[in-house]
């Protein structure tokens, strides 16, 4: 019984000793080992490690992952044109040197973010002050973000922080100049629209003029072709008439008089003033004339 009690006591003591002397580090953490309040060792490799029991040694953990600092308010920055911009940004950062980070901030993440925010404003001002509005908003935006990240990294290197990325989420004019900018933009858009309409009207006139010219040419060619065909038809008809009438001249004269009568008496309301003895009525007076 005594042996069993001794074994249980030894087991419990071993568990308690292990609990106080062993610690684990996962892949998301840095472990800082302190001996009587003095930082002795930084452990970044994940696994099971050994230390002295408190109060001789204790362990503090720091986050190894990439953290996000999202500015709660936009920063007021002036461009090279002396125009104020409201710039909203965020920073991706992580602890690169746990020892320097602890010395600088005592592991206080909020203090580290405040320091990074202040240094970010300094880097932001330095980058934006030498660029125009157009440059910082469009043409040189990517270059500016890279320059801000590089400048911020130089400023935070001594405090054990690595800047992974810096992004500009929003770049706006300040409210007092936004209205004037919008009016200028509106005027510019109206000017461009007026130019486009003017150009379109000119092109439309050119197209209509060209269409009218082509129409006139086509009609003239068609009329010329029709007159040629008509002339050829008249020539053939006259030749046919001449050939037919040459066989009987008296019949030809009779046929022509009949055609003249049909044309003259087509309308009953027509009135003719003519000598009844004229040759025009020859075949009316002598219908059997040869």
C-alpha positions in Angstrom: 0.0 0.0 0.0 2.9 2.3 0.9 4.5 1.6 -2.5 1.2 2.4 -4.3 0.9 5.7 -2.5 4.5 6.6 -3.2 4.0 5.8 -6.9 0.8 8.0 -7.0 2.6 10.8 -5.2 5.6 10.6 -7.6 3.2 10.6 -10.6 1.3 13.6 -9.4 4.5 15.4 -8.6 5.8 14.6 -12.0 2.6 16.0 -13.6 2.8 19.1 -11.5 6.5 19.6 -12.3 5.8 19.0 -16.0 3.0 21.6 -15.9 5.4 24.1 -14.4 8.5 23.2 -16.4 7.2 22.4 -19.8 5.5 24.8 -22.3 4.4 24.5 -25.9 4.9 26.9 -28.8 2.5 26.7 -31.8 3.2 27.9 -35.3 1.3 31.2 -34.8 3.3 32.4 -31.8 6.6 33.6 -30.5 7.5 32.6 -27.0 9.5 34.9 -24.8 11.2 33.2 -21.8 11.8 35.5 -18.8 14.1 34.7 -15.8 13.3 36.9 -12.8 11.8 39.6 -15.0 14.7 39.6 -17.5 14.2 38.4 -21.1 16.5 35.4 -21.5 15.3 33.6 -24.7 13.0 34.0 -27.7 11.6 30.7 -29.0 9.9 30.8 -32.5 10.1 27.2 -33.4 6.9 25.3 -32.7 7.0 22.3 -30.3 7.5 21.3 -26.7 10.1 23.2 -24.7 11.5 23.1 -21.1 11.9 26.0 -18.6 12.4 26.4 -14.9 9.3 26.6 -12.8 7.9 30.0 -11.7 9.0 32.3 -10.2 12.4 31.4 -11.7 11.2 31.5 -15.3 7.9 32.4 -17.0 6.8 32.6 -20.6 5.0 35.4 -22.6 3.5 34.7 -26.0 3.4 37.2 -29.0 1.4 36.8 -32.2 3.5 35.7 -35.1 0.7 36.2 -37.7 0.3 39.1 -40.1 -1.8 41.8 -38.4 -4.0 44.5 -39.9 -3.9 48.1 -38.8 -6.9 49.9 -40.3 -6.9 53.6 -39.6 -10.2 54.6 -37.9 -10.1 58.1 -39.6 -8.8 59.4 -42.9 -5.6 61.5 -42.8 -5.5 65.0 -44.2 -2.6 65.3 -46.6 -1.6 68.1 -49.0 -0.4 67.5 -52.6 2.3 69.4 -54.5 -0.5 71.6 -55.9 -1.4 72.7 -52.3 -4.7 70.8 -52.5 -5.9 68.9 -49.4 -6.8 65.2 -49.7 -8.5 62.9 -47.3 -6.6 59.6 -47.5 -7.9 56.4 -45.9 -5.3 53.6 -45.7 -4.5 50.3 -44.0 -1.2 48.5 -43.1 -0.4 44.8 -43.0 2.4 44.2 -40.4 3.9 41.5 -38.2 6.5 41.1 -35.5 9.8 40.4 -37.1 12.1 40.8 -34.1 10.3 39.8 -30.9 13.1 41.0 -28.6 13.2 44.5 -30.0 9.4 44.5 -30.2 9.2 43.7 -26.4 11.8 46.3 -25.5 9.9 48.9 -27.5 6.3 48.1 -26.5 6.4 45.6 -23.7 4.2 43.4 -25.8 1.4 46.0 -26.0 -0.1 45.6 -29.4 -2.2 48.8 -29.1 1.0 50.8 -28.3 2.6 49.3 -31.4 -0.3 50.2 -33.6 -0.3 53.8 -32.3 3.4 54.1 -33.1 2.9 52.6 -36.6 0.0 55.0 -37.2 2.1 58.0 -36.3 5.0 56.8 -38.6 2.5 56.1 -41.3 1.3 59.6 -41.4 4.8 60.9 -41.6 5.6 58.5 -44.6 2.2 59.4 -46.2 2.9 63.1 -46.0 6.4 62.7 -47.4 5.1 60.7 -50.4 2.0 62.7 -51.2 3.6 66.2 -50.8 5.7 65.8 -53.9 2.9 64.5 -56.2 -0.1 66.0 -57.9 -3.7 65.0 -57.3 -3.7 63.1 -60.6 -0.5 61.3 -59.7 -1.7 60.1 -56.3 -5.1 59.1 -57.5 -4.3 57.3 -60.7 -1.0 57.6 -62.6 1.4 57.0 -59.8 -0.9 55.3 -57.2 0.9 52.0 -57.2 4.4 53.6 -57.1 3.2 55.9 -54.2 1.9 52.9 -52.2 5.3 51.1 -52.7 7.1 54.2 -51.6 5.0 54.6 -48.5 5.6 51.0 -47.5 9.3 51.4 -48.0 9.5 54.6 -46.0 7.4 53.1 -43.2 9.6 50.0 -43.1 12.6 52.2 -42.6 10.9 54.0 -39.7 9.8 50.8 -37.9 12.8 48.6 -38.4 14.3 49.6 -35.0 11.2 48.5 -33.1 11.2 44.9 -34.4 8.2 45.3 -36.8 8.1 44.3 -40.5 5.6 46.2 -42.8 4.2 43.6 -45.2 2.0 46.0 -47.3 0.4 49.5 -47.3 -2.8 50.2 -49.3 -4.7 53.4 -50.0 -8.4 52.5 -49.7 -9.9 55.9 -50.5 -8.6 59.2 -51.7 -11.1 62.1 -51.6 -11.0 65.9 -51.7 -11.9 67.7 -48.6 -15.6 68.8 -48.4 -14.9 72.5 -48.9 -13.2 72.0 -52.3 -15.2 68.9 -53.5 -18.1 71.1 -54.8 -15.8 73.3 -56.9 -14.0 70.2 -58.2 -17.4 68.6 -59.1 -18.4 71.8 -60.9 -15.2 71.9 -62.9 -15.6 68.2 -63.8 -19.2 68.9 -64.8 -18.2 71.8 -67.0 -15.4 69.7 -68.6 -17.8 66.9 -69.3 -20.3 69.3 -70.9 -17.6 70.8 -73.0 -16.5 67.3 -74.2 -20.2 66.4 -74.9 -20.7 69.6 -76.9 -17.6 68.9 -79.0 -18.8 65.3 -79.6 -22.2 66.6 -80.6 -20.7 69.2 -82.9 -18.4 66.6 -84.5 -21.3 64.2 -84.9 -23.5 66.9 -86.6 -20.7 67.7 -89.0 -20.2 64.0 -89.8 -24.0 63.7 -90.3 -24.0 66.6 -92.7 -21.1 65.0 -94.6 -22.9 61.7 -94.8 -26.2 63.3 -95.9 -24.4 65.4 -98.6 -22.6 62.3 -99.9 -25.9 60.4 -99.9 -27.6 63.2 -101.8 -24.7 63.4 -104.3 -24.9 59.6 -104.9 -28.7 59.8 -105.3 -28.3 62.5 -107.9 -25.7 60.6 -109.8 -27.8 57.4 -109.7 -30.9 59.2 -110.9 -29.0 60.9 -113.7 -27.5 57.7 -114.8 -30.9 55.9 -114.6 -32.6 58.8 -116.6 -29.8 58.7 -119.2 -30.2 54.9 -119.5 -34.0 55.2 -119.7 -33.8 57.9 -122.4 -31.4 55.7 -124.4 -33.7 52.7 -124.0 -36.7 54.9 -124.9 -34.9 56.3 -127.9 -34.0 52.8 -129.1 -37.6 51.7 -128.6 -39.0 54.7 -130.5 -36.5 54.1 -133.3 -37.6 50.5 -133.6 -41.3 51.5 -133.3 -40.9 54.1 -136.1 -39.1 51.7 -138.3 -41.9 49.2 -137.7 -44.5 51.8 -138.5 -42.7 53.0 -141.5 -42.4 49.5 -142.8 -46.0 48.7 -142.2 -47.3 52.0 -143.6 -45.2 51.8 -146.7 -47.2 48.8 -147.8 -50.4 50.9 -147.8 -50.0 54.7 -147.7 -53.8 55.3 -147.7 -54.3 53.0 -144.7 -51.5 54.8 -142.9 -53.2 58.2 -143.5 -56.6 56.7 -142.4 -55.0 55.2 -139.2 -53.4 58.5 -138.3 -56.7 60.4 -138.8 -58.5 57.9 -136.6 -55.9 58.3 -133.9 -56.2 62.1 -134.2 -60.0 61.8 -133.9 -59.7 59.6 -130.8 -57.3 62.1 -129.2 -59.4 65.2 -130.2 -62.8 63.8 -129.0 -61.6 62.1 -125.8 -63.5 64.6 -123.6 -67.1 65.4 -124.3 -66.7 68.9 -122.9 -63.9 69.9 -125.3 -64.9 72.5 -127.9 -63.2 72.7 -131.4 -63.3 75.7 -133.5 -62.3 74.6 -137.1 -63.5 74.9 -140.7 -65.8 71.9 -141.4 -64.3 71.7 -144.9 -60.8 71.2 -143.7 -58.9 68.0 -144.5 -59.1 67.0 -140.8 -62.7 65.8 -141.4 -62.0 64.1 -144.7 -62.6 60.5 -143.4 -65.7 61.6 -141.6 -67.3 63.0 -144.7 -66.0 60.2 -147.0 -65.6 57.2 -144.7 -65.1 54.9 -147.8 -62.4 57.0 -149.3 -59.6 54.9 -150.7 
